[in-house]
């Protein structure tokens, strides 16, 4: 994201700093990877559907093919003892990265209130009770937004 | 692989697409539930491997679905899974980005933005918990996860270095 910001705001001047913040806050709210959403928003702003499609393709094409190549290598060599030993290490580290991101978000200022209860509820519902996400979100998301509205009164 | 599998991939991942607020990590639990628990397309350990690959490779983490699709149904699977997970959220973003400006400063807009934060945090923590259980099968693997998390939280070292170090310790037989 810092790279995207530098390119969009400082190098190409496609967005002002303020516009970038605005676009980013929307993109964090919408489903999908933030960086993909930013690309779609900026593309749409300049060239409508075609701009959005071009921005999306530009962002995703190379990583997609790299991913396919890696996937093919994994299928071919993944069962070799040495490779699976390396993967045991990398998978454990990748899990650590996710844990750290969750803890970082949890420690952020915006969560220090009764609203943290919703984070705990979500963890229990999804991680421990293994509820289907759609069903859970249909209940929890509106409640959480309503609670935020109520607290802001 | 059968067309049925492709249809299943398309359906599951396009639903994920519309609930992936914050990106791949928030739908990690649901992806795991669908791919490992419901359909039994792969083991939890394989799922954790693919997710690790997607995190280490360049590009958005959501591309883990390309890997899952590839593993389940080859090139067609990768294409279908990737399109399914991208199209719905992109169309939604496209449409909403055109009307969102109008609601700048609206009270409910702030409430929606702030209200989703705790749910997203809960989902990320759930994702970390589940992927740890999938990836780690020894106390040394759990230790690797814990050390990596500690490094990410307390230093600014790039995750790729951590992946490299963990991969080497795996090769050395320590994990």
Interface residues (C-beta under 8 A of the other chain):
Chain A: X22 X23 X25 X26 X27 X28 X29 X30 X31 X32 X33 X34 X35 X36 X37 X40 X41 X44 X45 X49 X52 X56 X59 X60 X62 X63 X64 X66 X67 X68 X70 X71 X72 X74 X75 X78 X82 X85 X86 X87 X88 X89 X90 X91 X92 X93 X94 X95 X96 X97 X98 X99 X100 X101 X102 X103 X104 X105 X106 X110 X111 X115 X116 X117 X118 X119 X120 X121 X122 X123 X125 X126 X127 X130 X132 X133 X134 X137 X140 X141 X144 X145 X146 X147 X148 X149 X152
Chain B: X15 X17 X18 X19 X20 X21 X22 X23 X24 X25 X27 X28 X29 X30 X33 X37 X45 X46 X48 X49 X50 X51 X52 X53 X54 X55 X56 X57 X58 X59 X60 X61 X62 X63 X66 X67 X70 X71 X75 X78 X82 X86 X88 X89 X90 X92 X93 X94 X96 X97 X98 X100 X101 X104 X107 X108 X110 X111 X112 X113 X114 X115 X116 X117 X118 X119 X120 X121 X122 X123 X124 X125 X126 X127 X128 X129 X130 X131 X132 X134 X135 X136 X137 X141 X142 X144 X145 X146 X147 X148 X149 X150 X151 X152 X153 X159 X162 X163 X165 X166 X167 X168 X169 X170 X171 X173 X174 X175
